[in-house]
Amino acid sequence: MILRTSNVSAKNFFLNSSKKMVLLEERKKVLLKIAETIALEYSKKEVVNLNFICTHNSRRSQLGQVWSFFAANYFKLNINAFSGGTEVTAFHRNTVKTLQKVGFDFQLENFSHQNPAYRISFDATKNSILGFSKLYDDVANLTPYVAITTCNNADENCPFIPNTKHRFHLPFVDPKVSDGTAQQEEIYLKTNQQIAGEVYFIFDSVKKLLS
């Protein structure tokens, strides 16, 4: 059964997010450094693994993985997107909802009350990724990888991440603060848009650097 709740195109949301994005200079420097590192590794092996890491692997790291999966297809780059946490929880239902609203399809792959697994795809590709909450060093996350931590707790709790030559801290405000409030949908969509836009910037920069 495919779960989808919107006719919005993921491509249009992706492109619009990049156009609406306003980057401070310091943030732009971090994004460019990530892009330069990815391009350097890509030029060596023509493949790069990205691992977005956050404490619970339920919101921001999942959004980073899904949009990087989309961006790799959009920019036609051999980049694998993964995510993980320092704890296992679940791919949060509000994260699923905000991605469904912008054009992603979720097919239940493995039912679990605690931690269901979803096969995630979008209209323009036959490819898909498996989304579920897991530890950053789960066997599903191919190594070596470029580690990108997305919340302060993960950065503090993971002073050493094995199987990575490169690690970057790219924090995002946790949309969890809006759970159960009237602003929930708006806050999740805002985080979704920011991550989509910044992932576009990274991948677009990689593509330019490689050419």
N, C-alpha and C positions, 0 to 999 in steps of 0.2 A: 504494500500500500504506500503510495507516494503522498506525502503531506506537503501541501503548498497553499498559501492563503493570499496570494497577490498576483496581479498581472504585470507588476513592475518588472522591467528588465534589469538584471544584475549589471549588464554592460552600461546602461544609461545611468544607473546609480553610481557605478564606479567612476565614470567619466565626469559626472556632475560633482561628485565628491572632490575630485582633483581640482575642479575649477573654483569651487567655493572655499577651498582650503586657504587659510591664512597662516603662514609659518613665521615664527620668530627666528631670528638669525641663529641663535644657539641650537634650536631644534633642527633647523635646516642643516647645520653642520653635522649633527649626529646622523641624520638620514643620509647625507652624502657620504659619510665615512662608512656606513653600513653598505651602501651601494658600491663604493670603491672596493671594499673587501670582497663582496660577492663577485664583482666583475673580475677581480684578480684570481680568485679561486676557480671561477668558471673558465677563465682563459687557460688554466692548467689542465683541467679534466673534462671540461664541457658538461659538468653537472655540479650542482650545489644542493646541499640539504639545509633547510632552515628549520630551527626548532624554537617556537615561541613558548616561553616558560613563565608561568605565573603560579602563585601559591596553590590555588585550588583547581586550575585548568578547567574553568567552567564558563568564563566570560571573555575577558580581553585576549587571552592566549588563543582561544578558539576562534575569535574573530580574526586575529592575525593569521592563523593557519588557513582559514577559509578564503580570505581575500588574497593571500599569497598563492593559493591553489588557482584562484580565478586569474590572477595577474600572470602567472606562468603560462597559462593557456592563451591569454590575450596578447602577450608580448612574444609568444612562441619561444619560450626559454625553458631549458631542461633543468628546472628548479623544483625540488620536492619540498612540500610544506608539511610540517609536523607541529605538534604542540604537546606540552606536558606540564606537570606541576610538582610541587614538593609534597602534595597530598592528593589522594584520589577522592573526588566527590562525584560530580555528574556534569554533563554538558547541560548547563542550566536552561530550563524551559524558556526563559525570557530571551536568552541568546538565540535559541532556535527560532522563536517568534520573530525577532527583529531581522534575522537572515531570511526567513520565509517572506517577510513583507517586501524585501528588495529583490526577490527573484530566484532564490535558491530552493531546490527541491530536497526534501528530507524523506528518505525511505527507511523505515525501521528495519535494521539489520539483525539486531539481537535484543530482545526485550528483557529489561531488568528494571525493577522498581527503583533500585539504587543508582544504576549507571547504564542506561540504555545506549546502544550503539546505533548510529545513523549512517546510511550511505548518502553522501551529499553530492549533488550535481547541479547543473544549470543548463538551460536550453541549448546553448551554442556548442556543447561538447558532449561526447560519449564517455568522457572520463569522469571519475568520481573519486572522492576520498572518504575514509571512514572516520567519523567523529565520535569520540567518547572521552571521558575523563581518564587520565592515566598519569603515571609518574614520568618525569622528563627523560628518564633512561629506560623507558619501556622498550621491549624488543621491536615494537612496531615503528619506532623512530630510528630511521637509518643513520648510521654514523660513517664518517665524522660529520658534524654539522656546525653551522654558525648559530650560536645561541643568542636569542634576543629576549631579555627579560622585560616583562611588561608591567610589573607592579613592584612597589618598594619592598614588600615582604619577601618576595622571591629573591630579590637582589641581596637582601640582608641574610637570608637563610641559606643561600647557595654560594658561599665564598669560593667554592671550587666545583666546577662542572666538568667531569671527564668527557673524553671523546669530542672535545671542541678545541680548535686552535684560536677561535675568535669568539668574543662575547661582548655584547652591547646591551646597555640599559636604555630602554625606550618606554618610560612609564606613561600610563594612561589613567585618567580618573576612573575609579571603579563604579560602573553603573548600578552596582548592588545597592547603593544608598537609596535608590528610588524604588526598590522592590516593594510592592503593595501600596504605592502611592498613586495619586492622580497623574503624576508626571512620569510614571514608569515608562510608557511607550516612547515618549519624547526623549527622555534621557538615554535610553538604549539606542534609539535611532541616531542621536547625536554622537554617541561613542562609535557606533557602527560607521557613520559617515567619516569621522576623523580617522579611524583606522583604515578604511577603504582609501581615503585620500592620501594618506602617508605611505601606504603600500604602493599605490600608483606612482608616487614620487620616487620611491626606491627602485622599482622595476623599470620605470622610464629612464632613470639615470643609468641603471645597469646596461640597458639596451644601447643607450648613447655611448657609453664608455666602451662597450664591446665593438661598436661599429667605427 
